[in-house]
Amino acid sequence: MGFTLSNLLIEALPPDYRDDLLARMEPISAPVDTVLYAASERPPYVHFMTSGIASVVTFMADGSGTEVGLMGRESLVEGYHLLGPATVHTTGFVQLGGTALRIPFAELHKDFLTYEPLRNLILESVQAQGLILNQLAACNRLHEVEERLARWLLMVRDRLGTNQFYLTQEFLGEMLSARRTTVTLAAGTLQRSGLIEYRRGNIKLLDTEGLESAACECYPLVRGLAGGLYQHSHAGSAMNNSHS
C-alpha cells in the first residue's frame, strides 16, 4: 500500500521498543467516515494516524454532534480508553481520509501498563488533548464563528501538512457547533478577505499569515500544545516547525 511511518508519538519511542511495536502493528487505509471506535464500547484496536485526520465527536440523543477532539499524526486516537475503566461516550471516526497503524487494544494496554517510556508519551499526548479541549470549550462559547473557522482550518493545516483539503459545509457546521448557513457566511467573509478559496467543499488556504491574524487567540495556544509534544526527541518539534 506504500505506507510509511509518520506518527510522531511512535517516532519518539526508544528505537528497540519502536521496532518491536511496529512489527506488531498493521498498516491500514482510513477512508473518510471510517469509525475507529464507537461510543460506550471498548475499542478493538488503538489507532495511530500516519496521514489524514481523525475527529472525536460527542453525539446527542437527537443525532446532533459536536467535535471535541482533532488528531493527526501527532497522537493516538484511543488515548482516553487506556487511562482507566471509565466509559468513553464519544465516537472516533476519520474526518479526512488517510492511513493509520493499528494494534489490538488489549495488546497495547498491556504495554501501557508495563512499559514506562510508552506510558509517559501516551500520558503526555492525552494531557495535551485535554488541555486543548479545555481551551476550545471556552473558544466555542466566547469567540465569533469567523475566528473559530480560521482557527480550525489552521489546526487542520498543521496536522495535514497541506494548505488544500476537502470539507463540506455540513461537516464544518458540525465541527464548529454552528448552523450550515452561519458557516457559509463565515467562509464567505474569509474568502472575500482573500484568505481562503472555498468551492463545493474544496478549501485552499491562500494567505496563512492573514488567516492566523483572523483566528482567535486560541490558535497559538493550541498549536503550542500540539507542537510542544515529545520535545525530548527529534520528533517533538516536527509539527511546530513545519509551518514556521
MARBA-20910 format. One line per 2 residues: number of its first residue (from 1); their letters; for each residue x, y, z negated of N, C-alpha, C, O. Coordinates in Angstrom, 1 decimal. Atoms other than C-alpha are relative to their C-alpha. Layout:
% residues N
NUM	A	X,Y,Z,X,Y,Z,X,Y,Z,X,Y,Z; ...
This chain:
% residues 244
1	MG	0.8,-1.2,0.0,0.0,0.0,0.0,0.8,1.3,0.0,0.3,2.4,0.2; -0.9,-1.2,0.0,3.0,2.3,-0.2,0.0,0.8,-1.2,0.2,2.0,-1.2
3	FT	0.0,-0.7,1.2,2.6,3.2,-3.8,1.4,0.3,-0.5,2.3,-0.5,-0.3; -1.3,-0.4,0.6,5.4,5.0,-5.6,-0.3,0.4,-1.4,-1.3,0.9,-1.7
5	LS	0.2,-0.4,1.4,5.9,5.6,-9.3,0.0,1.5,-0.1,1.0,2.2,0.4; 0.1,-1.5,0.1,4.8,9.1,-10.0,-0.9,0.3,-1.2,-1.9,1.1,-1.1
7	NL	0.8,-0.3,1.2,3.4,9.2,-13.6,1.0,0.5,-1.0,2.0,-0.3,-1.3; -1.0,-0.6,0.9,5.3,11.5,-16.0,0.1,-0.7,-1.3,1.2,-0.8,-1.8
9	LI	-0.2,0.8,1.3,4.5,9.5,-19.1,0.8,-1.2,0.2,1.7,-1.5,-0.7; -0.8,1.2,-0.3,5.8,6.3,-17.6,1.5,0.3,0.2,2.4,-0.4,-0.2
11	EA	-1.4,-0.4,-0.3,8.9,8.1,-16.3,0.7,0.4,-1.3,2.0,0.3,-1.3; -0.7,-0.4,1.2,9.6,9.4,-19.8,0.3,-1.1,-1.0,1.0,-0.9,-2.0
13	LP	-0.2,1.1,0.8,9.7,5.9,-21.3,1.5,-0.4,0.1,2.1,-0.2,1.1; -1.4,0.6,-0.1,13.1,4.2,-22.2,0.1,-0.9,1.2,-0.9,-1.7,1.4
15	PD	0.0,0.7,-1.3,14.3,2.6,-18.9,-0.2,-1.5,-0.2,-1.0,-2.1,0.7; 0.2,1.4,0.1,14.4,-1.0,-20.2,-1.5,-0.4,-0.2,-2.0,-1.3,0.5
17	YR	1.5,0.3,0.2,10.8,-0.9,-21.5,-0.8,0.4,1.2,-1.7,-0.3,1.6; 0.7,-0.5,-1.2,9.7,1.1,-18.5,0.0,-1.0,1.1,-1.1,-1.3,1.7
19	DD	-0.1,1.0,-1.0,10.9,-1.6,-16.1,-0.9,-1.2,-0.4,-1.5,-1.8,0.5; 0.8,1.1,0.5,9.2,-4.3,-18.2,-1.5,0.4,0.2,-2.3,-0.5,0.6
21	LL	1.3,-0.4,-0.1,6.0,-2.3,-18.3,-0.5,0.0,1.5,-1.6,-0.5,1.8; 0.3,-0.1,-1.5,6.0,-1.6,-14.5,-0.2,-1.4,0.6,-1.1,-1.6,1.4
23	AR	0.1,1.4,-0.5,6.4,-5.4,-13.9,-1.3,-0.6,-0.3,-1.8,-1.5,0.3; 1.3,0.6,0.5,3.2,-6.0,-15.8,-1.2,0.8,0.5,-2.4,0.5,0.2
25	ME	1.0,-0.9,-0.4,1.2,-3.2,-14.1,-0.4,-0.3,1.4,0.4,-0.9,2.2; 0.5,0.3,-1.3,-1.0,-3.4,-11.0,-0.3,1.4,0.7,-1.0,2.2,0.1
27	PI	0.3,-1.3,-0.7,-1.0,-0.5,-8.4,-1.3,-0.2,0.7,-1.6,-1.2,1.3; 1.3,0.0,-0.6,-4.5,0.3,-7.2,-0.3,1.3,0.8,0.3,2.3,0.5
29	SA	0.6,-1.2,-0.6,-6.3,2.6,-4.9,-1.1,0.5,-0.9,-1.7,-0.3,-1.6; 1.0,-0.6,0.9,-8.5,5.0,-6.7,-0.9,1.0,0.8,-0.6,2.3,0.7
31	PV	0.9,-0.9,-0.8,-11.2,6.4,-4.3,-0.8,0.9,-0.9,-1.1,0.7,-2.1; 0.9,-0.9,0.7,-13.5,9.3,-5.3,-1.1,-0.8,-0.6,-1.7,-1.7,0.1
33	DT	1.2,0.6,0.7,-16.2,8.3,-7.8,0.3,-1.4,-0.6,-0.6,-2.0,-1.1; -0.3,1.2,0.6,-14.4,5.2,-8.9,-0.1,0.1,-1.5,0.5,1.0,-2.1
35	VL	0.2,-0.1,1.4,-15.5,4.6,-12.5,1.2,-0.8,-0.7,1.4,-2.0,-0.4; -1.1,0.6,0.7,-12.4,3.9,-14.7,-0.3,-0.6,-1.3,0.2,-1.6,-1.7
37	YA	0.6,0.6,1.2,-14.3,3.4,-17.9,-1.4,0.5,-0.2,-1.7,1.7,0.2; 1.4,-0.4,0.2,-17.9,3.5,-18.9,-0.2,0.5,-1.5,0.5,0.1,-2.4
39	AS	0.3,-0.5,1.3,-19.4,5.3,-21.9,-0.4,-1.1,-0.9,-1.1,-2.0,-0.6; 0.3,0.9,1.1,-19.6,3.4,-25.2,0.4,-1.4,0.2,0.0,-2.3,-0.5
41	ER	-0.6,1.4,-0.2,-17.7,0.4,-23.8,1.5,0.0,-0.1,2.2,1.0,0.2; -1.5,0.1,0.0,-14.2,-0.8,-24.4,0.5,-0.2,1.4,0.0,-1.1,2.1
43	PP	-0.4,0.1,-1.4,-12.4,-0.3,-21.1,0.8,-1.3,0.2,1.6,-1.7,-0.6; -0.7,1.2,-0.3,-11.0,-3.4,-19.4,1.5,0.3,0.3,2.4,-0.5,0.1
45	YV	-1.3,-0.4,-0.3,-7.9,-1.5,-18.3,0.4,1.4,-0.5,-0.5,2.2,-0.8; -0.5,-1.3,0.2,-5.7,1.5,-19.1,0.5,0.5,1.4,1.3,-0.3,2.0
47	HF	-0.4,-0.5,-1.3,-5.1,3.7,-16.0,1.0,1.2,-0.2,0.8,2.1,-1.0; -0.9,-1.1,-0.1,-2.1,5.9,-15.4,0.0,0.5,1.5,0.4,-0.2,2.4
49	MT	0.1,-0.6,-1.3,-2.8,8.2,-12.4,1.4,0.2,0.6,2.2,0.8,-0.1; -1.2,-0.3,-0.7,0.0,8.4,-9.8,-0.2,1.0,1.1,0.8,1.6,1.6
51	SG	0.4,-1.1,-0.9,-1.9,10.7,-7.5,-1.5,0.1,-0.1,-2.1,-0.7,-0.7; 1.4,-0.2,0.2,-5.3,12.2,-7.4,-0.3,0.5,-1.4,0.6,0.8,-2.2
53	IA	0.4,-0.5,1.3,-7.3,13.4,-10.4,-1.1,-0.8,-0.6,-2.1,-1.2,0.1; 1.1,0.6,0.7,-9.5,11.7,-13.0,-0.7,1.1,-0.9,0.0,1.9,-1.4
55	SV	0.8,-0.9,0.9,-12.3,13.5,-14.9,-0.5,-0.8,-1.1,-0.9,-2.0,-0.9; 0.7,0.6,1.2,-13.6,12.7,-18.3,-1.3,0.9,-0.2,-1.2,2.1,-0.4
57	VT	1.2,-0.7,0.0,-17.3,13.7,-18.4,-0.9,-0.5,-1.1,-1.0,-1.7,-1.4; 1.1,0.3,0.9,-20.0,13.8,-21.1,-1.3,0.2,0.7,-1.6,1.3,1.1
59	FM	1.3,-0.1,-0.6,-23.4,13.0,-19.8,-1.1,0.0,-1.1,-1.0,-0.6,-2.1; 1.1,0.0,0.9,-26.7,13.8,-21.5,-1.1,-0.9,0.5,-1.0,-1.5,1.5
61	AD	1.0,1.0,-0.2,-29.9,11.8,-21.6,-0.7,0.3,1.4,-1.2,-0.6,2.0; 0.6,-0.4,-1.2,-31.3,13.8,-18.6,0.8,-0.2,1.3,0.4,0.1,2.4
63	GS	-0.9,0.3,-1.1,-28.3,12.8,-16.4,0.9,1.2,0.2,1.9,1.0,1.0; -0.9,-1.2,-0.2,-26.7,16.3,-16.6,1.3,-0.3,-0.7,1.4,-1.1,-1.7
65	GT	-1.3,0.3,0.6,-23.0,16.2,-17.4,0.9,1.2,0.1,0.7,2.1,0.9; -1.0,-1.0,-0.1,-20.0,18.4,-18.0,1.4,-0.6,-0.3,1.5,-1.5,-1.0
67	EV	-1.4,0.5,0.1,-16.3,17.9,-17.7,0.6,0.4,-1.4,0.6,1.5,-1.8; -0.7,-0.3,1.3,-14.4,17.6,-21.0,1.5,-0.5,0.1,2.2,-0.4,-1.0
69	GL	-1.4,0.4,-0.2,-11.1,16.3,-19.6,0.4,-0.1,1.4,-0.4,-0.5,2.3; -0.5,0.0,-1.4,-9.0,16.5,-16.5,1.5,-0.5,0.0,2.3,0.1,-0.7
71	MG	-1.3,0.7,0.1,-6.0,14.2,-15.9,0.5,-0.3,1.4,-0.2,-0.8,2.2; -0.7,0.4,-1.2,-3.5,13.8,-13.2,1.1,-1.0,-0.4,1.0,-1.8,-1.2
73	RE	-1.1,0.9,0.2,-0.1,12.1,-13.1,0.8,0.3,-1.3,1.8,-0.4,-1.5; -0.8,-0.4,1.2,1.0,13.7,-16.4,-0.4,-0.9,-1.2,0.2,-0.8,-2.2
75	SL	0.6,0.6,1.2,-1.1,11.3,-18.6,-0.6,-1.3,0.3,-0.3,-1.9,1.4; 0.8,1.3,-0.2,-3.2,8.2,-19.0,-1.5,0.4,-0.3,-1.7,1.3,-1.1
77	VE	1.4,-0.4,0.1,-7.0,8.2,-18.8,-0.6,-0.5,-1.3,-1.4,0.3,-1.9; 0.7,0.6,1.1,-8.0,5.9,-21.7,0.8,0.2,-1.4,0.7,-0.6,-2.2
79	GY	-0.8,-0.2,1.2,-5.7,7.5,-24.4,-0.9,0.0,-1.3,-0.4,-0.6,-2.3; 0.8,0.0,1.2,-8.5,8.1,-26.9,-0.4,-1.4,-0.5,-0.6,-1.6,-1.7
81	HL	0.4,1.4,0.4,-9.5,4.4,-26.8,1.0,-0.7,-0.8,0.8,-1.6,-1.6; -1.1,0.7,0.6,-6.1,3.4,-28.0,0.2,0.4,-1.5,0.8,-0.2,-2.3
83	LG	-0.2,-0.6,1.3,-6.3,5.5,-31.2,-0.6,-0.7,-1.1,-0.2,-0.6,-2.3; 0.7,0.6,1.1,-8.8,3.5,-33.2,-1.3,-0.6,0.5,-1.5,-0.6,1.7
85	PA	1.3,0.7,-0.4,-12.2,1.8,-33.3,-1.2,0.8,0.3,-2.2,0.3,0.7; 1.2,-0.9,-0.3,-14.5,4.8,-32.8,-0.5,-0.2,1.4,0.3,-0.4,2.4
87	TV	0.6,0.1,-1.3,-16.9,4.6,-29.9,0.3,1.2,0.8,0.1,2.3,0.3; -0.3,-1.1,-0.8,-15.9,6.8,-27.0,-1.2,0.2,1.0,-1.6,-0.7,1.7
89	HT	1.3,-0.2,-0.7,-19.1,8.3,-25.4,0.2,0.7,1.3,-0.8,0.9,2.0; -0.2,-0.6,-1.3,-17.5,9.9,-22.4,0.1,-1.1,1.1,0.2,-2.3,0.8
91	TG	-0.2,0.9,-1.1,-17.2,8.4,-18.9,1.2,0.5,0.8,1.3,1.7,1.0; -1.2,-0.4,-0.8,-13.9,8.4,-16.9,-0.2,-0.4,1.4,-0.4,-1.6,1.7
93	FV	0.1,0.4,-1.4,-14.0,8.5,-13.1,0.9,0.8,0.8,1.5,1.8,0.3; -0.9,-0.7,-0.9,-11.9,9.6,-10.2,-0.7,1.1,0.7,-1.8,1.0,1.3
95	QL	0.6,-1.2,-0.5,-12.7,13.1,-9.2,0.6,0.3,1.4,-0.2,0.7,2.3; -0.7,-0.2,-1.3,-10.1,13.5,-6.3,0.8,-1.3,0.2,1.6,-1.7,-0.5
97	GG	-0.5,1.4,-0.3,-9.1,10.2,-4.7,1.5,0.0,0.0,2.2,0.9,0.4; -1.4,0.2,0.0,-5.6,8.9,-5.2,0.4,-1.4,-0.3,-0.2,-2.4,0.2
99	TA	-0.5,1.3,0.3,-3.7,6.0,-6.7,0.3,0.0,-1.5,0.3,1.0,-2.2; -0.2,0.2,1.5,-3.1,4.6,-10.2,0.8,-1.3,-0.2,0.8,-2.2,0.6
101	LR	-0.5,1.2,0.5,-1.2,2.0,-12.1,-0.9,-0.4,-1.2,-1.2,0.4,-2.0; 0.8,0.4,1.1,-3.3,-0.1,-14.4,0.6,-1.3,-0.7,1.3,-2.0,-0.1
103	IP	-0.4,1.2,0.7,-2.7,-2.7,-17.1,-1.2,-0.4,-1.0,-1.9,0.5,-1.4; 1.1,0.4,1.0,-5.2,-4.7,-19.3,0.1,0.8,-1.3,1.1,1.0,-1.8
105	FA	0.0,-0.8,1.2,-6.3,-2.6,-22.2,0.6,-0.7,-1.2,1.4,-0.2,-2.0; -0.5,0.8,1.2,-5.6,-5.4,-24.8,1.5,-0.1,0.0,2.2,0.0,-1.0
107	EL	-1.5,0.1,-0.1,-2.0,-5.7,-23.5,0.7,1.3,-0.3,1.7,1.3,-1.1; -0.6,-1.3,0.4,-1.2,-2.0,-23.7,-0.3,0.4,-1.4,0.6,1.0,-2.1
109	HK	0.4,-0.3,1.4,-3.0,-1.7,-27.0,1.0,-0.7,-0.9,1.4,-0.1,-1.9; -1.0,0.7,0.8,-0.6,-4.3,-28.4,1.3,0.7,0.0,1.9,0.8,-1.0
111	DF	-1.3,-0.8,-0.1,2.4,-2.4,-27.1,-0.1,1.3,-0.8,0.9,1.7,-1.4; 0.2,-1.3,0.7,1.0,0.8,-28.5,0.2,-0.2,-1.5,0.7,0.7,-2.2
113	LT	-0.1,0.2,1.5,0.8,-0.7,-32.0,1.4,-0.4,-0.4,1.8,-0.2,-1.6; -1.3,0.7,0.4,4.2,-2.4,-31.9,1.3,0.8,0.5,2.4,0.5,0.0
115	YE	-1.2,-0.6,-0.7,6.5,-0.2,-29.7,-0.1,1.6,-0.2,-0.9,2.2,0.4; 0.1,-1.4,0.4,7.1,3.3,-31.2,0.2,1.0,1.1,-0.5,1.9,1.1
117	PL	-0.2,-1.0,-1.0,8.5,5.1,-28.2,-1.2,0.2,0.9,-1.6,1.3,1.3; 1.3,-0.1,-0.8,5.3,4.3,-26.2,-1.0,0.7,-0.8,-1.7,1.6,-0.3
119	RN	1.0,-0.6,0.8,3.1,5.2,-29.1,0.2,1.5,-0.2,-0.7,2.3,-0.1; -0.3,-1.4,0.2,4.9,8.5,-29.6,-0.4,0.8,1.2,-1.0,1.9,1.1
121	LI	0.4,-0.7,-1.3,4.4,9.5,-25.9,-1.5,0.1,0.2,-2.0,1.1,0.6; 1.4,0.0,-0.1,0.8,8.5,-25.9,-0.7,1.0,-1.0,-1.6,1.7,-0.6
123	LE	0.5,-0.9,1.0,0.1,10.4,-29.1,0.2,1.4,0.4,-0.6,2.3,0.3; -0.3,-1.4,-0.5,1.8,13.5,-27.6,-1.0,0.3,1.1,-1.5,1.5,1.2
125	SV	0.9,-0.2,-1.1,-0.3,13.1,-24.5,-1.5,0.3,-0.5,-2.1,1.3,0.0; 1.4,-0.1,0.5,-3.6,12.7,-26.4,-0.2,1.3,-0.8,-1.2,2.0,-0.7
127	QA	0.1,-1.2,0.7,-2.8,15.6,-28.7,-0.1,1.2,1.0,-0.9,2.1,0.7; 0.1,-1.1,-1.0,-2.3,17.9,-25.6,-1.3,0.0,0.6,-1.9,1.1,0.8
129	QG	1.4,0.0,-0.5,-5.6,16.7,-24.2,-1.0,0.6,-0.9,-1.8,1.4,-0.5; 0.9,-0.5,1.0,-7.3,17.5,-27.4,0.1,1.5,-0.1,-0.9,2.2,-0.3
131	LI	-0.2,-1.5,0.1,-5.8,21.0,-27.6,-0.5,0.7,1.2,-1.0,1.8,1.1; 0.6,-0.6,-1.2,-6.7,21.7,-24.0,-1.5,0.0,-0.1,-2.1,1.0,0.3
133	LN	1.5,0.0,0.1,-10.3,20.6,-24.7,-0.4,1.1,-1.0,-1.4,1.7,-0.7; 0.4,-1.0,0.9,-10.4,22.9,-27.7,0.0,1.4,0.7,-1.0,2.2,0.5
135	QL	-0.1,-1.3,-0.7,-9.3,25.9,-25.5,-1.1,0.1,1.0,-1.7,1.2,1.1; 1.0,-0.1,-1.0,-11.7,25.0,-22.7,-1.4,0.1,-0.5,-2.3,0.7,0.1
137	AA	1.3,-0.1,0.6,-14.6,24.7,-25.0,-0.3,1.5,-0.3,-1.4,2.0,0.0; 0.2,-1.4,0.2,-14.1,28.3,-26.0,-0.1,0.8,1.3,-0.9,1.7,1.5
139	CN	0.0,-0.7,-1.3,-13.4,29.3,-22.4,-1.4,-0.1,0.7,-1.9,0.9,1.2; 1.3,0.2,-0.7,-16.7,27.8,-21.1,-1.1,0.8,-0.7,-2.1,1.1,-0.1
141	RL	1.0,-0.8,0.7,-18.6,29.8,-23.8,0.2,1.5,0.2,-0.7,2.2,0.2; -0.3,-1.5,0.1,-16.8,33.2,-23.6,0.4,0.6,1.3,0.3,1.9,1.5
143	HE	-0.6,-0.6,-1.2,-15.4,33.7,-20.1,-1.0,-0.1,1.2,-1.8,-1.0,1.3; 0.8,0.0,-1.2,-17.1,34.6,-16.8,0.3,-1.1,1.0,1.4,-1.6,1.0
145	VE	-0.2,1.2,-0.8,-17.6,31.9,-14.2,1.1,0.2,1.1,1.8,-0.7,1.4; -1.1,-0.2,-1.0,-15.2,33.6,-11.6,1.3,-0.3,-0.7,2.2,-0.9,0.0
147	ER	-1.3,0.2,0.7,-12.4,33.5,-14.2,0.2,-1.5,-0.3,1.3,-2.0,-0.1; -0.1,1.4,0.3,-13.2,29.9,-15.1,0.2,-0.8,1.2,1.0,-1.8,1.2
149	LA	-0.2,0.7,-1.3,-13.4,28.8,-11.5,1.5,0.2,0.5,2.1,-0.8,0.9; -1.4,-0.2,-0.4,-9.9,30.4,-10.8,0.9,-0.9,-0.9,1.8,-1.5,-0.4
151	RW	-0.8,0.8,0.9,-8.5,28.7,-13.9,-0.1,-1.5,0.4,0.9,-2.2,0.4; 0.2,1.4,-0.3,-10.0,25.3,-12.9,0.7,-0.4,1.3,1.3,-1.4,1.4
153	LL	-0.7,0.3,-1.3,-8.7,25.5,-9.3,1.5,-0.1,-0.2,2.1,-0.9,0.4; -1.5,0.1,0.2,-5.2,26.2,-10.6,0.3,-1.2,-0.8,1.4,-1.8,-0.6
155	MV	-0.3,1.2,0.7,-5.4,23.3,-13.0,0.0,-1.2,0.9,0.8,-2.1,0.8; 0.0,1.1,-1.0,-6.3,21.0,-10.1,1.2,0.1,0.8,1.9,-0.9,1.1
157	RD	-1.2,-0.2,-0.8,-3.5,22.5,-8.0,1.3,-0.5,-0.8,2.1,-1.2,-0.2; -1.1,0.5,0.7,-1.0,21.8,-10.8,0.1,-1.5,0.0,1.2,-2.0,0.0
159	RL	0.0,1.4,0.1,-2.0,18.2,-11.0,0.2,-0.7,1.3,0.7,-1.8,1.4; -0.1,0.6,-1.3,-2.2,17.5,-7.3,1.3,0.4,0.7,1.8,-0.4,1.6
161	GT	-1.2,-0.5,-0.7,0.9,19.5,-6.2,-0.3,0.5,1.4,0.6,0.5,2.2; 0.3,-0.5,-1.3,-1.0,20.9,-3.3,-1.0,1.2,-0.1,-1.8,1.2,-1.1
163	NQ	0.9,-1.1,0.0,-3.0,24.1,-2.5,-1.3,-0.2,0.8,-2.1,0.7,1.0; 1.1,0.3,-0.8,-5.6,22.4,-0.4,-0.7,-1.3,-0.5,0.0,-2.4,-0.6
165	FY	0.7,1.2,0.4,-8.3,19.9,-1.5,-1.5,0.1,0.3,-1.9,1.2,0.7; 1.5,0.1,-0.4,-12.0,18.9,-1.1,-0.8,-0.1,-1.3,-0.6,-1.0,-2.1
167	LT	0.9,0.0,1.1,-14.6,19.7,-3.7,-1.4,0.6,0.4,-1.4,1.7,0.9; 1.3,-0.5,-0.4,-18.4,20.1,-3.2,-0.4,1.1,-1.1,0.1,1.1,-2.2
169	QE	0.5,-1.0,0.9,-20.3,23.0,-4.8,-0.7,-0.7,-1.2,-0.7,-0.3,-2.3; 0.8,0.7,1.0,-22.5,20.5,-6.7,1.0,-0.5,-1.1,0.8,-0.5,-2.3
171	FL	-1.0,0.5,0.9,-19.4,18.9,-8.2,0.7,1.1,-0.8,0.9,1.0,-2.0; -0.6,-1.2,0.7,-17.8,22.3,-9.0,-0.9,0.4,-1.1,-0.5,0.8,-2.2
173	GE	0.9,-0.4,1.0,-21.0,23.2,-10.9,0.0,-0.9,-1.2,-0.1,-0.4,-2.3; -0.1,1.0,1.1,-20.8,20.0,-13.0,1.3,0.2,-0.8,1.2,0.2,-2.0
175	ML	-1.2,-0.2,0.7,-17.2,20.7,-13.8,0.1,1.3,-0.8,0.7,1.3,-1.9; -0.1,-1.3,0.7,-17.8,24.3,-14.8,-1.3,0.3,-0.9,-1.4,1.3,-1.4
177	SA	1.3,-0.1,0.8,-21.2,23.7,-16.5,-0.8,1.2,0.5,-1.2,2.1,-0.3; 0.7,-1.1,-0.6,-22.8,26.2,-14.1,-0.9,-0.5,1.1,-0.7,-1.5,1.7
179	RR	0.9,0.3,-1.1,-25.6,26.2,-11.6,0.7,0.1,1.4,1.7,0.8,1.5; -0.7,0.0,-1.4,-24.7,25.5,-7.9,0.0,1.4,0.6,1.0,1.8,1.2
181	TT	0.1,-1.4,-0.6,-25.9,29.0,-6.9,1.0,0.9,-0.7,1.6,1.8,0.0; -1.0,-0.8,0.7,-23.6,30.5,-9.6,1.4,-0.3,0.5,2.2,0.6,0.7
183	VT	-1.4,0.3,-0.5,-20.6,28.6,-8.3,0.1,0.5,1.4,1.2,1.0,1.8; 0.0,-0.6,-1.4,-21.5,29.7,-4.7,0.4,1.5,-0.1,1.3,1.9,0.7
185	LA	-0.3,-1.4,0.1,-21.4,33.3,-5.8,1.4,0.3,-0.5,2.1,1.1,0.0; -1.3,-0.2,0.5,-18.2,32.9,-7.8,1.1,-0.3,1.1,2.1,0.4,1.2
187	AG	-1.0,0.4,-1.1,-16.4,31.1,-4.9,0.0,1.1,1.1,1.0,1.4,1.7; 0.0,-1.1,-1.0,-17.6,33.9,-2.6,0.7,1.2,-0.4,1.4,1.8,0.4
189	TL	-0.8,-1.1,0.5,-16.1,36.5,-4.8,1.5,-0.2,0.1,2.2,0.7,0.6; -1.4,0.3,-0.2,-12.8,34.8,-4.8,0.5,0.0,1.4,1.6,0.4,1.8
191	QR	-0.4,0.0,-1.4,-12.9,34.3,-1.1,0.0,1.4,0.6,1.0,1.7,1.4; 0.0,-1.4,-0.5,-13.8,37.9,-0.3,1.3,0.8,-0.5,1.7,1.7,0.1
193	SG	-1.2,-0.6,0.5,-10.8,38.9,-2.5,1.3,-0.6,0.6,2.4,-0.1,0.3; -1.2,0.6,-0.7,-8.5,36.8,-0.2,0.8,-1.0,-0.8,1.9,-1.3,-0.5
195	LI	-0.7,0.9,0.9,-7.6,34.4,-3.0,-0.2,-1.5,0.4,0.8,-2.3,0.3; 0.3,1.4,-0.4,-9.2,31.2,-1.6,-0.7,0.0,1.4,-1.3,1.1,1.8
197	EY	0.9,0.2,-1.2,-10.8,29.9,1.6,-0.8,-1.3,-0.4,-0.3,-2.3,-0.8; 0.9,1.1,0.4,-13.8,27.7,1.0,-1.1,-0.2,1.1,-1.9,0.6,1.3
199	RR	0.9,0.3,-1.1,-15.7,26.0,3.8,-0.4,-1.5,-0.1,0.4,-2.4,0.0; 0.6,1.3,0.1,-18.0,23.0,3.4,0.8,-1.0,-0.9,1.0,-2.1,-0.6
201	GN	-0.7,0.8,1.0,-16.2,21.8,0.3,1.5,-0.1,0.2,2.2,-0.5,-0.8; -1.5,-0.1,-0.1,-12.7,22.3,1.7,0.5,1.3,-0.6,0.2,2.4,-0.2
203	IK	-0.5,-1.2,0.7,-10.8,24.6,-0.6,1.5,0.1,0.3,2.3,-0.8,0.2; -1.4,-0.4,-0.2,-7.5,26.3,0.3,0.3,1.2,-0.9,-0.3,2.2,-0.8
205	LL	-0.5,-1.2,0.9,-5.7,28.5,-2.3,1.0,0.8,0.9,2.0,0.3,1.2; -0.8,-0.9,-0.9,-4.4,31.4,-0.2,1.0,0.9,-0.8,2.1,1.2,-0.3
207	DT	-0.8,-0.9,0.8,-2.9,33.6,-3.0,0.0,-0.5,-1.4,-0.8,-0.1,-2.2; 0.1,0.6,1.4,-2.0,31.6,-6.1,0.4,1.0,-1.1,-0.1,0.9,-2.2
209	EG	-0.3,-1.0,1.0,-0.4,34.6,-7.8,-1.2,0.9,-0.3,-1.5,1.2,-1.5; 1.3,-0.8,0.2,-3.6,36.6,-7.3,-1.0,-0.8,-0.7,-1.8,-0.3,-1.5
211	LE	1.0,0.9,0.6,-5.6,33.6,-8.4,0.3,-0.1,-1.5,-0.6,-0.1,-2.4; -0.4,0.1,1.4,-3.6,33.4,-11.6,-0.4,1.3,-0.7,-0.7,1.3,-1.9
213	SA	0.4,-1.2,0.6,-4.3,37.1,-12.2,-1.5,0.1,-0.2,-2.0,0.7,-1.2; 1.4,0.0,0.1,-8.0,36.5,-11.6,-0.5,-1.0,-1.1,-1.6,-0.9,-1.6
215	AC	0.4,1.0,1.0,-8.1,33.5,-14.0,0.0,0.6,-1.4,0.7,1.6,-1.7; 0.1,-0.4,1.4,-8.9,33.9,-17.7,1.3,-0.3,-0.7,2.2,-1.0,-0.2
217	EC	-1.2,0.1,0.8,-6.3,34.0,-20.4,0.3,-1.5,-0.4,1.4,-1.8,-0.9; -0.2,1.4,0.4,-6.8,30.2,-21.0,0.9,-0.7,0.9,1.5,-1.7,0.5
219	YP	-0.8,0.7,-0.9,-5.0,29.2,-17.9,1.5,-0.2,-0.4,2.0,-1.3,-0.4; -1.4,0.2,0.4,-1.4,29.9,-19.0,0.1,-0.8,-1.3,1.1,-1.5,-1.5
221	LV	-0.1,0.8,1.2,-2.2,28.3,-22.4,-0.1,-1.5,0.4,0.6,-2.3,-0.1; 0.2,1.4,-0.3,-3.5,25.0,-20.9,1.1,-0.5,0.9,1.5,-1.6,0.9
223	RG	-1.1,0.4,-0.8,-0.8,25.0,-18.3,1.3,-0.3,-0.8,2.0,-1.2,-0.6; -1.1,0.2,0.9,1.8,25.3,-21.0,-0.1,-1.3,-0.8,0.9,-1.9,-1.0
225	LA	0.2,1.3,0.8,0.3,22.4,-23.0,0.3,-1.2,0.9,1.0,-2.1,0.5; -0.3,1.1,-0.9,0.4,20.1,-19.9,1.4,0.0,0.5,2.1,-1.1,0.5
227	GG	-1.3,0.0,-0.5,3.7,21.3,-18.6,1.1,-0.2,-1.1,2.2,-0.5,-0.7; -1.0,0.2,1.1,5.4,21.0,-22.0,0.1,-1.4,-0.5,0.9,-1.7,-1.4
229	LY	0.0,1.4,0.4,4.8,17.3,-22.3,1.4,-0.6,0.3,2.0,-0.3,1.3; -1.1,0.9,-0.2,7.7,14.9,-22.8,1.3,0.8,0.3,2.1,0.4,1.1
231	QH	-1.2,-0.9,-0.2,10.4,17.7,-23.0,1.3,-0.7,-0.3,2.4,-0.2,0.2; -1.3,0.6,0.4,13.0,15.3,-24.4,0.5,-0.8,1.2,1.6,-1.3,1.2
233	SH	-0.4,0.7,-1.2,13.1,13.6,-20.9,0.1,0.9,1.2,-0.5,2.0,1.2; -0.1,-0.8,-1.2,13.9,14.8,-17.4,-1.4,0.2,0.6,-1.6,1.1,1.4
235	AG	1.3,-0.1,-0.6,10.2,14.2,-16.5,-0.8,1.2,-0.6,-1.8,1.6,0.0; 0.8,-0.9,0.8,9.0,16.7,-19.1,-0.4,1.3,0.7,-1.6,1.8,0.6
237	SA	0.3,-1.3,-0.6,9.2,19.9,-17.1,-0.5,-0.1,1.5,-0.6,1.0,2.2; 0.3,0.1,-1.4,8.2,18.5,-13.7,-1.2,0.7,0.4,-1.2,1.4,1.5
239	MN	1.2,-0.7,-0.4,4.7,19.8,-13.6,0.2,1.5,-0.2,-0.3,2.3,0.7; -0.2,-1.4,0.2,5.7,23.2,-15.1,0.8,0.7,1.1,0.6,1.8,1.4
241	NS	-1.0,-0.6,-1.0,8.5,23.7,-12.6,-0.5,-0.1,1.4,0.1,0.7,2.3; 0.4,0.3,-1.4,6.7,22.5,-9.5,-0.7,1.2,0.6,-0.7,1.3,1.9
243	HS	0.7,-1.2,-0.6,4.8,25.8,-9.1,0.5,1.3,-0.6,-0.3,2.2,-0.7; -0.5,-1.2,0.6,7.0,28.3,-10.8,0.4,1.0,1.0,0.9,2.1,0.7
